[in-house]
């Protein structure tokens, strides 16, 4: 019972703190308008360059929207504790670390899914793309898995905030590189070999490919191997992130770094 209370209450409180204790609805313009304009930018750029279809860029940039919320939301949920000097108090509690940090991950996953779904719906409406209802349901499954994988990577990035002052540099660099490396806006086959190798180990890559195959007529069962890879990548980053949190907490206690900002 206590574990669940820490999980839910801590997660919701931490999520609200990302907006400096104001109503989270105030963030809607930033979280929704930005990805919509990004979708439209790449759609019309793709039309001019003749690189790919509108659907190609719609799918790719919809998934990129999950990266922004997952990386920044989860990263700042942990790093913000250090910035506001509440980290020593948080880590001094006897509460389960798994409940503390997984509780902070769930709002980021939900937020990423909602933002991406709204961006996808509005983007498709504006550019005039329609998909069958069954395809939309299957896309939702792929999107949810990708949201989990991105949030798990955000957890690993956020753990750096226990030792450093800011994780924004890492989140900015990774989310920016995903515009290309994940295949969101550049056909995967056109990427250099080294980038294709890197992309196989990051979130979104397999999810984007699976989503594009679904919109091309494939069934959910056909893309299950891609979903499995995306889920596995998320689990690996989750384990790595939790391990890094444990390590940095131990080192912070030993060196007294938790009390310094």
KOLBA-971520 format. One record per residue (C-alpha): x negated, y negated, z. Coordinates in pm, whole numbers, padded with zeros to 5 digits, always signed. Layout:
XYZ/...
//
This chain:
+00000+00000+00000/-00280-00241+00094/-00470-00140-00222/-00171-00230-00438/-00118-00558-00255/-00481-00657-00313/-00452-00542-00673/-00141-00744-00762/-00161-01045-00531/-00531-01099-00585/-00496-01066-00961/-00208-01315-00990/-00373-01567-00756/-00703-01546-00940/-00528-01590-01275/-00351-01903-01157/-00682-02038-01026/-00817-02035-01381/-00588-02332-01445/-00697-02525-01136/-00379-02426-00952/-00143-02583-01202/+00140-02403-01377/-00015-02155-01626/+00237-02268-01887/+00026-02582-01925/-00229-02364-02104/+00014-02258-02378/-00098-02526-02628/-00461-02420-02588/-00398-02046-02593/-00141-02041-02875/-00205-02337-03105/-00578-02276-03131/-00553-01916-03262/-00269-02010-03500/-00476-02284-03662/-00771-02044-03676/-00555-01789-03859/-00435-02051-04107/-00788-02182-04164/-00927-01843-04261/-00618-01743-04459/-00644-02050-04683/-01022-02023-04698/-00985-01663-04809/-00734-01763-05075/-00975-02023-05214/-01273-01787-05208/-01077-01486-05332/-01236-01268-05066/-00938-01075-04932/-00563-01083-04882/-00373-01299-04636/-00299-00989-04429/-00674-00922-04396/-00735-01255-04221/-00409-01249-04027/-00497-00917-03866/-00861-01007-03804/-00799-01341-03636/-00506-01212-03436/-00742-00967-03272/-01004-01239-03221/-00744-01418-03006/-00765-01127-02762/-01140-01172-02739/-01107-01535-02630/-00863-01455-02349/-01040-01135-02247/-01393-01272-02237/-01319-01614-02090/-01027-01512-01869/-01200-01215-01709/-01540-01382-01705/-01418-01697-01533/-01199-01502-01291/-01522-01374-01136/-01763-01660-01208/-01506-01910-01082/-01528-01756-00736/-01892-01858-00724/-01827-02204-00867/-01561-02279-00604/-01783-02119-00335/-01525-01856-00241/-01739-01563-00357/-01905-01496-00016/-01561-01491+00148/-01424-01257-00117/-01714-01014-00089/-01708-01029+00291/-01360-00877+00291/-01324-00500+00347/-01089-00476+00047/-01161-00222-00225/-01385-00371-00492/-01199-00166-00752/-00868-00322-00647/-01019-00671-00637/-01165-00672-00984/-00920-00447-01168/-00644-00668-01030/-00813-00959-01204/-00834-00763-01528/-00463-00687-01569/-00350-01053-01613/-00622-01100-01876/-00502-00793-02066/-00140-00907-02053/-00236-01263-02142/-00444-01149-02438/-00165-00928-02568/+00101-01200-02540/-00119-01466-02699/-00216-01237-02987/+00145-01124-03042/+00274-01482-03057/-00012-01589-03285/+00052-01293-03514/+00427-01356-03535/+00392-01729-03605/+00100-01679-03842/+00286-01415-04042/+00594-01636-04059/+00399-01939-04180/+00207-01756-04454/+00506-01542-04551/+00395-01190-04457/+00641-00925-04342/+00578-00578-04198/+00824-00296-04125/+00944-00261-03767/+00766+00071-03719/+00437-00082-03831/+00478-00362-03578/+00529-00109-03298/+00215+00078-03398/+00020-00247-03425/+00125-00327-03068/-00037-00005-02946/-00363-00085-03125/-00357-00442-02996/-00307-00330-02636/-00608-00097-02655/-00820-00376-02801/-00708-00613-02524/-00828-00361-02269/-01165-00323-02443/-01220-00700-02462/-01127-00749-02098/-01368-00472-01997/-01645-00655-02182/-01533-00974-02004/-01575-00793-01673/-01936-00708-01762/-01999-01070-01864/-01823-01203-01554/-02047-00994-01329/-02336-01214-01440/-02159-01501-01265/-02247-01346-00930/-02612-01430-00997/-02588-01716-01247/-02409-02050-01245/-02210-02008-01563/-02102-01731-01797/-01961-01966-02060/-02277-01946-02270/-02250-01568-02298/-01875-01576-02363/-01915-01849-02627/-02193-01665-02807/-02019-01327-02809/-01674-01455-02907/-01829-01667-03184/-02031-01376-03320/-01720-01156-03322/-01573-01376-03596/-01824-01209-03830/-01972-00902-03661/-01638-00738-03580/-01529-00759-03944/-01248-00998-03860/-01329-01240-04142/-01593-01059-04346/-01522-00722-04512/-01706-00460-04310/-01875-00312-04617/-02037-00648-04697/-02209-00680-04360/-02582-00598-04337/-02662-00255-04200/-02794-00392-03870/-02469-00583-03808/-02261-00277-03890/-02462-00086-03631/-02403-00355-03369/-02034-00382-03451/-01980-00012-03390/-02058-00068-03022/-01844-00375-02951/-01470-00416-02891/-01229-00510-03171/-01420-00353-03462/-01238-00018-03457/-00911-00181-03351/-00917-00420-03648/-00988-00136-03891/-00706+00070-03739/-00463-00223-03763/-00548-00286-04128/-00499+00080-04212/-00159+00074-04042/-00049-00226-04247/-00169-00045-04558/+00071+00241-04487/-00125+00479-04263/+00043+00645-03965/-00056+00603-03600/-00177+00961-03594/-00411+00887-03885/-00587+00609-03691/-00610+00797-03361/-00988+00854-03399/-01037+00478-03435/-00817+00415-03132/-01015+00673-02938/-01340+00493-03019/-01194+00156-02917/-01068+00300-02590/-01401+00472-02522/-01590+00146-02579/-01356-00025-02332/-01409+00245-02069/-01788+00224-02110/-01788-00154-02063/-01555-00117-01764/-01792+00128-01593/-02093-00087-01679/-01918-00399-01548/-01822-00236-01218/-02176-00103-01178/-02323-00448-01245/-02087-00602-00990/-02196-00351-00729/-02565-00405-00809/-02546-00785-00807/-02344-00785-00484/-02606-00567-00316/-02893-00784-00442/-02706-01101-00350/-02662-00982+00007/-03027-00883+00029/-03161-01214-00103/-02888-01446+00029/-02808-01561-00324/-02432-01531-00271/-02432-01848-00060/-02616-02057-00319/-02471-02222-00626/
//
